[in-house]
Amino acid sequence: MGLIDFDLDIYDYATFIVLFLVVVVFFFIMITLGDLPGKLAERRNHPHAESVKLGGWIGLFTVFPGSTPGVRVYQARAAQHCAR
C-alpha cells in the first residue's frame, strides 16, 4: 500500500505541473520586484544605488506582507466612519 489509495491519472500529473509552475512564477515575480528599485537606481546613476538595492529587498519582505492587514484595517475604519 502506498501513500494514496488510488492511481494517479493524467489530470493529477497536470495539476502537479501547473502548481509547480505557479510557484516558480510567483518566486520569479518576487525576485523581479525586489530587484527593481536597485536596477532603476543603477540605470539612473543614483549616488546611493547600493542602498536603494538593499532597501528594495528589505521593503519587499517587510512592507509588502504587512501592508495587506493595514489596508484592511483602514478600509474597516473608513466604512465605520461613513456609516455614522
Backbone as a chain_set.jsonl record, in Angstrom:
{"seq": "MGLIDFDLDIYDYATFIVLFLVVVVFFFIMITLGDLPGKLAERRNHPHAESVKLGGWIGLFTVFPGSTPGVRVYQARAAQHCAR", "coords": {"N": [[0.849, -1.181, 0.0], [0.567, 2.179, -0.839], [1.189, 5.709, -0.379], [-1.157, 6.904, -1.172], [-4.474, 5.795, -1.925], [-5.323, 5.365, -4.52], [-4.91, 5.306, -8.085], [-2.826, 7.521, -9.923], [-3.829, 9.732, -12.473], [-3.691, 11.355, -15.727], [-4.671, 13.926, -15.254], [-4.029, 14.429, -12.605], [-1.228, 14.537, -12.717], [-0.991, 16.728, -14.437], [-2.044, 18.698, -12.786], [-0.059, 18.794, -10.784], [2.076, 19.756, -12.305], [1.116, 22.283, -13.112], [0.79, 23.506, -10.601], [3.462, 23.538, -9.729], [4.532, 25.266, -11.676], [3.144, 27.623, -11.07], [4.192, 28.23, -8.55], [6.891, 28.643, -9.228], [6.665, 30.862, -10.973], [5.587, 32.73, -9.185], [7.764, 33.096, -7.365], [9.628, 34.095, -9.181], [8.446, 36.54, -9.888], [8.503, 37.821, -7.382], [11.271, 38.024, -6.972], [11.939, 39.664, -9.112], [10.494, 42.007, -8.45], [11.758, 42.681, -6.036], [14.294, 43.322, -6.89], [13.964, 45.408, -8.615], [13.955, 48.278, -7.725], [16.709, 48.66, -7.205], [17.893, 48.14, -9.701], [16.785, 50.208, -11.228], [17.892, 52.401, -9.9], [20.632, 52.019, -10.391], [20.65, 52.238, -13.171], [19.962, 54.9, -13.498], [22.13, 56.13, -12.446], [22.268, 56.684, -9.678], [23.546, 58.123, -6.686], [23.492, 56.582, -4.367], [23.067, 53.864, -5.023], [23.522, 51.225, -4.174], [22.443, 51.235, -1.597], [19.778, 51.736, -2.201], [19.191, 49.413, -3.568], [19.439, 47.508, -1.514], [17.437, 48.494, 0.17], [15.206, 48.004, -1.412], [14.998, 45.19, -1.31], [14.675, 44.794, 1.458], [12.324, 46.216, 1.875], [10.575, 44.704, 0.326], [10.249, 42.332, 1.778], [9.361, 43.198, 4.234], [7.522, 45.402, 4.201], [5.645, 44.74, 2.184], [4.306, 42.192, 2.971], [3.165, 43.152, 5.331], [1.498, 45.166, 4.576], [-1.011, 44.409, 3.639], [-2.792, 43.584, 5.847], [-2.906, 46.112, 7.057], [-4.159, 47.711, 5.162], [-6.666, 46.543, 5.155], [-7.539, 47.115, 7.759], [-7.658, 49.891, 7.599], [-9.662, 50.176, 5.654], [-11.832, 49.075, 7.025], [-12.108, 50.877, 9.148], [-12.684, 53.198, 7.709], [-15.108, 52.462, 6.603], [-16.665, 52.274, 8.915], [-16.606, 54.921, 9.716], [-17.97, 56.165, 7.626], [-20.46, 55.076, 7.996], [-21.583, 56.361, 10.116]], "CA": [[0.0, 0.0, 0.0], [1.346, 3.394, -0.958], [0.715, 6.86, 0.373], [-2.539, 7.161, -1.562], [-5.154, 4.54, -2.238], [-5.846, 5.377, -5.884], [-3.894, 5.53, -9.108], [-2.781, 8.875, -10.481], [-4.044, 9.795, -13.915], [-3.057, 12.484, -16.405], [-5.115, 15.17, -14.643], [-3.244, 14.619, -11.386], [0.101, 14.996, -13.119], [-1.138, 18.083, -14.965], [-2.212, 19.563, -11.617], [1.254, 18.959, -10.167], [2.89, 20.603, -13.171], [0.592, 23.641, -13.027], [1.13, 24.007, -9.269], [4.893, 23.824, -9.744], [4.751, 26.456, -12.49], [2.628, 28.771, -10.328], [5.171, 28.539, -7.502], [8.082, 29.188, -9.88], [6.326, 32.202, -11.456], [5.459, 33.59, -8.004], [9.086, 33.463, -6.882], [10.252, 34.934, -10.196], [7.873, 37.879, -9.741], [9.014, 38.401, -6.141], [12.677, 38.388, -7.183], [11.947, 40.816, -10.014], [10.049, 43.181, -7.698], [12.772, 43.042, -5.049], [15.491, 43.831, -7.555], [13.613, 46.529, -9.481], [14.474, 49.592, -7.312], [18.159, 48.704, -7.364], [18.22, 48.253, -11.127], [16.45, 51.566, -11.661], [18.874, 53.327, -9.325], [21.894, 51.865, -11.115], [20.475, 52.751, -14.528], [19.91, 56.365, -13.43], [23.379, 56.565, -11.803], [21.969, 57.241, -8.355], [24.767, 58.038, -5.867], [23.336, 55.574, -3.317], [22.389, 52.757, -5.697], [23.601, 50.015, -3.347], [21.474, 51.382, -0.509], [18.45, 51.598, -2.793], [19.028, 47.991, -3.853], [19.183, 46.853, -0.232], [16.127, 48.947, 0.622], [14.189, 47.302, -2.192], [14.831, 43.835, -0.766], [14.116, 44.894, 2.813], [10.941, 46.635, 1.727], [9.77, 43.609, -0.224], [9.955, 41.317, 2.783], [8.781, 43.75, 5.453], [6.373, 46.259, 3.938], [4.644, 44.071, 1.355], [3.413, 41.317, 3.743], [2.48, 43.885, 6.378], [0.59, 46.181, 4.041], [-2.353, 43.865, 3.416], [-3.657, 43.79, 7.012], [-3.074, 47.546, 7.295], [-5.179, 48.212, 4.233], [-7.962, 46.042, 5.616], [-7.929, 47.883, 8.945], [-8.03, 51.223, 7.127], [-10.959, 50.073, 4.99], [-12.858, 48.832, 8.042], [-12.317, 52.141, 9.868], [-13.349, 54.122, 6.799], [-16.506, 52.039, 6.491], [-17.328, 52.647, 10.162], [-16.735, 56.372, 9.724], [-19.022, 56.533, 6.678], [-21.751, 54.578, 8.471], [-22.116, 57.256, 11.156]], "C": [[0.89, 1.238, 0.0], [0.78, 4.498, -0.086], [-0.727, 7.216, 0.05], [-3.18, 5.856, -2.015], [-5.808, 4.536, -3.61], [-4.699, 5.661, -6.845], [-3.976, 6.962, -9.628], [-3.014, 8.815, -11.979], [-3.424, 11.068, -14.475], [-3.453, 13.816, -15.782], [-4.361, 15.465, -13.345], [-1.841, 15.137, -11.716], [0.052, 16.418, -13.683], [-1.308, 19.085, -13.823], [-0.879, 19.824, -10.931], [2.136, 19.889, -10.989], [2.437, 22.056, -13.08], [0.935, 24.257, -11.666], [2.609, 24.372, -9.184], [5.178, 25.103, -10.526], [4.254, 27.716, -11.787], [3.616, 29.189, -9.245], [6.423, 29.175, -8.11], [7.817, 30.621, -10.363], [6.19, 33.176, -10.288], [6.827, 34.037, -7.498], [9.834, 34.331, -7.892], [9.74, 36.371, -10.09], [8.402, 38.548, -8.481], [10.472, 38.836, -6.289], [12.773, 39.611, -8.088], [11.531, 42.089, -9.285], [11.08, 43.628, -6.671], [13.994, 43.684, -5.664], [15.222, 45.093, -8.37], [14.131, 47.887, -8.999], [15.983, 49.724, -7.479], [18.581, 48.852, -8.807], [17.913, 49.642, -11.659], [17.463, 52.579, -11.141], [20.211, 53.224, -10.045], [21.789, 52.432, -12.524], [20.483, 54.276, -14.551], [21.131, 56.965, -12.73], [23.119, 57.266, -10.478], [23.212, 57.099, -7.473], [24.684, 56.973, -4.769], [22.624, 54.342, -3.862], [22.424, 51.474, -4.865], [22.606, 50.07, -2.195], [20.046, 51.226, -1.018], [18.172, 50.132, -3.087], [18.698, 47.227, -2.57], [17.808, 47.237, 0.308], [14.994, 48.281, -0.141], [13.93, 45.905, -1.659], [14.223, 43.867, 0.627], [12.643, 45.28, 2.735], [10.04, 45.537, 1.208], [9.351, 42.647, 0.868], [9.376, 41.881, 4.075], [7.51, 44.543, 5.193], [5.279, 45.511, 3.19], [3.766, 43.11, 2.151], [2.624, 42.072, 4.817], [1.475, 44.895, 5.872], [-0.832, 45.665, 3.888], [-3.239, 44.002, 4.651], [-3.894, 45.273, 7.31], [-4.132, 48.151, 6.398], [-6.552, 47.767, 4.693], [-8.452, 46.8, 6.843], [-8.373, 49.28, 8.525], [-9.405, 51.197, 6.464], [-12.08, 49.875, 5.996], [-13.146, 50.12, 8.808], [-13.026, 53.16, 8.989], [-14.817, 53.759, 6.644], [-17.281, 52.399, 7.737], [-17.563, 54.154, 10.203], [-17.864, 56.819, 8.775], [-20.399, 56.098, 7.15], [-22.368, 55.506, 9.501], [-22.98, 58.333, 10.613]], "O": [[1.854, 1.319, 0.761], [-0.008, 4.25, 0.827], [-1.44, 7.764, 0.89], [-2.491, 4.928, -2.438], [-6.752, 3.781, -3.841], [-3.656, 6.188, -6.457], [-5.06, 7.532, -9.753], [-2.467, 7.956, -12.67], [-2.709, 11.776, -13.767], [-2.651, 14.751, -15.78], [-4.089, 16.624, -13.031], [-1.339, 16.058, -11.072], [0.953, 17.219, -13.433], [-0.777, 20.194, -13.885], [-0.596, 20.956, -10.538], [2.86, 20.716, -10.434], [3.265, 22.961, -12.983], [1.331, 25.421, -11.602], [2.962, 25.41, -8.624], [5.976, 25.932, -10.088], [4.88, 28.77, -11.898], [3.849, 30.381, -9.047], [6.955, 30.142, -7.564], [8.66, 31.498, -10.178], [6.627, 34.323, -10.385], [7.032, 35.221, -7.231], [10.598, 35.212, -7.498], [10.522, 37.316, -10.193], [8.72, 39.737, -8.51], [10.862, 39.891, -5.789], [13.597, 40.494, -7.855], [12.145, 43.138, -9.476], [11.259, 44.827, -6.457], [14.657, 44.503, -5.028], [16.163, 45.777, -8.774], [14.713, 48.611, -9.807], [16.477, 50.787, -7.856], [19.512, 49.595, -9.116], [18.681, 50.195, -12.446], [17.846, 53.506, -11.855], [20.859, 54.242, -10.286], [22.737, 53.042, -13.018], [20.956, 54.879, -15.514], [21.165, 58.164, -12.454], [23.69, 58.321, -10.201], [23.869, 56.058, -7.508], [25.72, 56.51, -4.291], [21.69, 53.834, -3.242], [21.453, 50.718, -4.857], [21.992, 49.059, -1.856], [19.202, 50.645, -0.337], [17.055, 49.655, -2.885], [17.786, 46.4, -2.549], [17.094, 46.39, 0.845], [13.932, 48.022, 0.426], [12.78, 45.477, -1.563], [13.351, 43.058, 0.944], [11.814, 44.725, 3.456], [8.876, 45.442, 1.598], [8.208, 42.19, 0.883], [8.939, 41.114, 4.933], [6.519, 44.367, 5.901], [4.103, 45.637, 3.531], [2.545, 43.198, 2.022], [1.52, 41.659, 5.17], [0.682, 45.427, 6.649], [-1.776, 46.447, 4.002], [-4.359, 44.498, 4.525], [-4.974, 45.644, 7.769], [-4.909, 49.004, 6.826], [-7.506, 48.542, 4.627], [-9.641, 47.097, 6.959], [-9.362, 49.796, 9.045], [-10.221, 52.092, 6.686], [-13.162, 50.443, 5.842], [-14.306, 50.424, 9.089], [-13.877, 53.907, 9.47], [-15.674, 54.639, 6.564], [-18.443, 52.794, 7.642], [-18.606, 54.608, 10.673], [-18.617, 57.741, 9.091], [-21.403, 56.686, 6.75], [-23.574, 55.439, 9.736], [-23.493, 59.155, 11.372]]}, "num_chains": 1, "name": "protein.A"}
